[in-house]
Amino acid sequence: VPVPLGTGKKKRKKTKARPASTAHHVDAVLGLSWNRIHRNLLASASADRTVKLWDLNRDPTISGEGGEGEGALRSFDVHKDKVQAVQWNQAEPTILLTGSYDRTVRTFDSRAPDAGVGAVVGADVEALRWDPWEPHGFYVSTIPSIIPSI
């Protein structure tokens, strides 16, 4: 009886981790949020675990030398897994809300990200929104955990 070669499943090619950069994202961008008060500011969330702040009045091109004024204004490394969602607070234009696959939601002032507040939500964050009637409240949508049946 002939024996089949392999299991029939394709093997995934392991990708090499790209070195992190403060000037640009090194993986897929998963979320964007435009600041309504400071219209030149854009926040981006990425699978590279960072949130970046962009000034759209500056030239975002990067020459590779890492000089001043190139790429993102700031890079925030506040999550331990991909950052799925980001949104500016409409009442407080410097406050960002971020949600990640590390099962946390964080709020922080973009001027001082180390002073932020985080909360564990117990599941991967899919989407989030600030409450339009309560400026300090927000809603989080999560991906339900898959529990194996016994």
Secondary structure, DSSP 8 states (H G I E B T S, - for coil): ----SS-S-------------SSS-SS-EEEEEE-SSSTTEEEEEETTS-EEEEETTS-----SS--TT-S-SEEE---SS-EEEEEE-SSSTTEEEEEETTSEEEEEETTEEEEEEEEE-SSEEEEEEE-SSSTT-EEEEEE-------
